[in-house]
Amino acid sequence: MLHELNPFRPGAGVRPPELVGRQPEIDLVDLMVAKSRVKRNDGGLIIYGLRGVGKTVLLNELHRNVERAGWVTIQFEARPGSAGPIAARQSLGRGVAMAGRRMTRFRSAVEDVRTAVSTVSSFALTIAGVSLNLGVAPSDHRANSGLIEVDLEELVADLAGPLQKNQSALAIFVDEMQDLDADLLTALLAVQHKATQSDWPFYVIGAGLPTLRRTMAEARSYSERFALHEVGALTHDSAIEALEKPARELGARFTRDALEEIVRESQGYPFFLQTYGKAVWDITPDRNIDIDVAVAGIAEGNADLDQGFFPARWDRTTPAERQYLRAIVDVGGSTASTAAVAEHLGVAAASVSPARQSLIEKGIIYAERRGYVSFTVPNMDRFILRQPDADS
């Protein structure tokens, strides 16, 4: 078959040919849109899960859907580290500025829009130093305190009226939300809470690692204002569909045993399904993909993963950190007790705490519950077992 027709597209944030198994989240946001038109707000949405399950793809899909519905949107990705808070505020400020430009095209409640745009200008200038030329001077008494929670609430309050009168809403989409600094995360939670109480057309829709749930709970008790949806591996039927439908549309077919083998090896994780699907397509000699081609494609796919996807994490670790990772695999597979890891290494738990903390900061493991650690990437345990010198 022609390689250029290959429908499978592994890659971070790259939409697969068939976005399957995510209809509940799509339906929920469609319902948000419908309720916003009758001035009802039931809160935002948080999707969480491991890396490689398609959170960014789903977030982008939801973003496209609400934009088609006429919503005004802001989208950015949080970053870890000391530069993260500044980058997030710059992205938010510039996003608000773009939202203001879009609102100047509203046809209803023109005077209300002018007032709102004045607040937009003030907020963008205060939080990000962005000067706007929208024909309205920045407000001298709204969204300019320098306190992110106060300014964001005033911004949303002033935008609510003109947004509703123009059958629109404001949505902030945040990827890697677990990396937001505490002040900005708290502000987003608090303003979503206020918006839900007041039925303002404002929504925070975010995605992050499983630790995001605990981070939100620790930041503010308003996390109940969000629908929390775990995004994980696809069901068996959805995984089959993700492979079979794109191939069938291009005149190719998988045998049943070939499909089952790829789904089994991928464990239903979308990134691996796309990786194996691409490899299988590239090596099959004709339009019939049988078990032999599937097995060879899986081996080829694993070689690709071992050259890029997994080493992007593994190569950033020290020898001591690799010993810790190998111990996780030895005692628990993908999740292990920190006490059991220390015991397996023959050391006191305190002596391996620096390695554990460093691995968490690097985004390779996470601690969703006290006393346990897990890999942020599916099948990392399998990769580690394939390494001949995992302890060095």
N, C-alpha and C positions, 0 to 999 in steps of 0.2 A: 504493500500500500504506500501511497505517497506520504512521506514524512510531514510535508507542509500541511496536510489535512488533519494531522493529529489533534483530536479535540481536547485532550487532557492537558491541564495547565497547572503543574505544581508551582507554588511560589507564594510568598507571604502577602496576604491581602489580595491575591489574584482570584477573580471570580471563576469558579468552575463552570463547565458547560451546563450542568444541571445543579441548581441550588436546592437540594432535597433535605428533608428532615428538619427544616427550620420554620415550618408554617406557623406554629404557635406564636412565635415572636413577631412574625410578619402580621398575623391576624391581630395581635395585641396592639401594635402600633396603628394599624388601620382603624381599630376601635378608638384609640386615642384621638385620631383625626376626626372621626365622626362625633365623638363626645365634645370635642373642642368647639364644634360648630353650633352646639346648643349650650355653650358656656359652662361646660362641666369638665373638671380636671380631677382625675383619680390618681395622679402621681406619675413619676417617671419610670424608667426601665433600666435595670442593670443586668447585663449578661456576663457570665463569668465561666471560666474553664481553663484547661491546660492550653499550652501553645500547640498550634497545628490542628485545632478543632474548627477553625473558620470563624472566630469571633470578629475579626476585622472585616472579613467578607460580608458577614451578616450585618454589621454596623453600617457598612457602606450601602448595603441594599436598603436598609431602613431609612438611611439618609436620602437616598434617591426617591424613595416612595413619598416621604413627607414633602420634599421639594416639589414633586409633581402635584401634590395636593395644595400647593400655594403657601407652604410655611416658609418663614424666614429662618435660616439655619446658620449655625457656627460650628465648625468642626476642627478639632486639633488633637494631637497626640501628646500625652504627658511624657516627661522624661525623668529618669532618675538622676540623682546626684545634685551637687550644689548649684548647677546652672538651671536645673529644672524649674524652680519657681519663677525665675525671670522669663524663661522661654514660654512658660504657660501663660503668663500675664501678657506678654507680647502677642501671642497667638489669640488670646481672648480679646484683647483690645482691638487688634486689627480685624478680627471677625465681627466684633460689634460695629466697627466702622463700616464694613461692607454691608452689614444688616441695615444700617442707617441709610446708606445709598439706595438700597433696594426699597426701603420704605418711602423714600421721596417719590416713588412712582405710584404709590397708592392713590386711588381716585376718590375715596370717601374720607370724611372727617379730616379735611386738609389742615385745618388749624390745629387739631389735636396732633396730627402728624408732625407739624412744625415744632410743637412743644416737645414731642418725643425725640425728634432729631436733635434738638438742643441738648437734651439729656444724654443722648448718644455721644455727641461731640464732647461733652464734659467728661463722660466715663472713659472714652478712648484716650483723651488727653491725660487724664489722671492716672490711669492704670498702665498705659503703654507709651505715653508721650506722643501719641498720634494726633496730628492736627488735621482737621477736616475742612473742606470747602464745600459745604452743602447749603450755603445761602442763609444759614442761621448761626448766630453766635453761640458758643458753649454756655450752658446754664451756669449762673454764678452761685446757685444755691442747691443744686441737685447733683448727686453722683460725683461729688468732688471732695469728699472728706479724706480720701486716702485710705479708708478702712474698707477692705474688699467686700465684706459682708453687707455693710451699710450701703455702699455705692451700688452693688449689684441689685439689692432689693429695690432701691430707688429707681434704677434703670428699668427693671421689669415692671414696677408699678406704673411708671409713666408710659411704657410701651403697651400695656395691657389693653387700654381703651381703643386706640387706633388699630391695633392688631385685630381685636374682636370685630370692630366695625367694618373691617376689610376681609372678614372671613379667613383670617390667618392666625398664626401662632409663632412663637419663638422657641426653637429647640437648640440646645447645646449638646453636641455629640463629642464625647471624650473617649479616646482609645488609650489603653494602658493606664486606666484610671487609678490603679493602685499606686502609681508613681506621683500622683498629685501631692503637693505639700499640704500640710494639715489645715492651714488657713484657707486656701482656695477650696479644698474639699468640703470643709465645714460650711463655707459660704454657699456653695452649690446645694448642699443638703438643706441648709436653713431656708434658702430662697425657694427651693422646690416645695418645702413644707408650707411656707407662706402662700405660695401660688395655689397649692391644693386647697388650703383653707379658704382662699379668696376667689377661687375659680378663675384665676388669671391664666391666660393661654401661654404658659411657659412650661417647658419640659426639659429635664436632663436625661439623656440617654447615653449610657456609658458601657464600656467593656473592659474587662481586666482579668487577672489571675484569680484563682479561688480565694486568695488572701484578701481580696477586695471586700468581701462581706464583713470580715472582722475589722478591717480598717475603717469602714463606714460606721460600724457600731461603736468603735472607740472614738471616732471623731464627733459624733452627735447622735442622739437617740432618734433622729428623724428618718432612719433608714426604712422604717415601716411605710414611709410614703413612696416607696419604690416597689415595683414588681421585680423580684429577684429570680432570674432564670439561669439555671446551669446549662451550658452548652457543652455537650460531650461527644462521644463516639456516636455515629449513626446507627440506627437499628439495622438489623440484617437486611430487611427488605429495602430500606432506603439506600444502603450501601450497594446492593445489587443494582438498583435503579441508577445510581450515580455512575456506574460503569456501563451498564447495558444500553441505556437510552441514547447517549451520545454516539456510541458505536453504531447502533442500529440506524440512526438517522443518516449515517454516512455509508450505509450498505455493508457494514461488518457485523459479525456476531460472535459472541463468546459461547463456548460450550458450558453446560451447567457446572461441570467439575472445575473448569477454569475459573469461573466466577467465584465458586465457593473457596477455591484456594487463595485467590487474591483477597477476598473479604476476610478470610481467616488470618492471613498474614498481616493485613493492615489493621486488624481489630476494629474496623469500622471508622478509623480516624481519617477525616477528609484529605489531609495533606498526603498521607501515605497512599490512599486510594488513587489520587491524582499522579503521584510519583510512579506507582506500579503500572497504572493505566498507560501513562506516556511511554514507559520502557517497553511494555508489551506491544504497543502499537508500532513502535519503531523497529522491532525485530521480527514481527510476524511476516511471513512470506506472502500471505494472501489474506482474504477477508474472513477467514475462519480461524478464530483464536482458541486453540485447544489447550489441554492441560500442560503439554510439553512447553508450549510457548509461554504459558502463564508462569511456570516454574522458572524458566530462563529469564523472563522479564522481572520476576521478583528478585532474583539474584542480581540482575543489572540495576534494578531500583535500589536495592540495599547498598550496592557499591556507590551509587550516586549520593545516597544519604550519608554514607560514611566519608564522603569527600567534601560535603558541604553543610548539610543541615545539622548533624551532630557535632562535627568539629568546631562549628561556630561557637559552641559552648565549651566543649572539652579542651580545646587548645588554649583557653583563657585560664585554665586551672593550674595550680602548683602541684608538685608531687604529693604534698601532704593532703591537699584537697582531693586529689585523685584516689588516694588511699581511703579517704572518708566516703567518697562516692562508691567505690568498690565494696566497702563494708555495708553500705545501704543495700546494695544488690544481694550480697551474700546472706544478710540476715532477714531481708524483707521483700526483695524484688524492687518494686517501685516506691514503696512506703516502708519506713522502719522507725522503731523506737530509738530515740537518741541514746538512751541508756544501753540498749542492746548493741548499738553501733560502737559505743565506747568499750563495752565488754568484749566485743569481737576483736577490737584493735588492741585489747589488753592494756588500756590506759584509763585514767580517771576522766570522767565526763568533762570536767572543767578544762582539761588539757587540749581537748579537741573543739572547744567552743569557738576559738578564733577561726578555724577552718570552716565550721558550720556557718558562722555569721558571714564570712567572706563569700561562701557559695550562695547564701541567700541574697546578699547585695549584688552578686553577679547575675541573679535571676535564673540560677540553675536548679536550685531546690527552693522549697517554701515550707513554712511551718503553719499550716492552717489550724492545727490544734496543739495544745501544749504537750511537749514531750515527744512529738513525732515530726518527721520530715518526709517530704515527697519530691519527686522530680517534677519540674514544671513542663517537661516535654514528654509526651507519650513514647514508649519504647526506648527510652534512654538506657534502661537496664539491659536491654538486648544489645545495644551498641557497646556498652561497657564490657559485656561478656565477650564480644568479638575482638576486643583489644588484647593483643598478645602481651603488652607490657603495661597493664592498667595501673600498676603501683609505682611507675617511674615517671 
